[in-house]
Amino acid sequence: MTSTSVRRVQLICFALVHIPLAATVTVLAVDGLQGDLTPIAATFAATLVTALSLILYLGHALSLAQPAPGREASAH
């Protein structure tokens, strides 16, 4: 994979992992944010750890990826 492809996969995964955070904030903010900052902060922290872990793992895993047999390295 090219470095651009690896970055694209990392960016998409980073964005997808933030969907639960957006949902949590939306549900808790419906009636105001009084008292809801602790669950929002906890969800944000978990999302941040997950996103950073995914970026690091995918960067490492995809950099080691080899082209499938019969495919040239220049294809896609």
Secondary structure, DSSP 8 states (H G I E B T S, - for coil): --HHHHHHHHHHHHHHTTHHHHHHHHHHHTT-STT-HHHHHHHHHHHHHHHHHHHHHHHHHHHT----TT--TT--
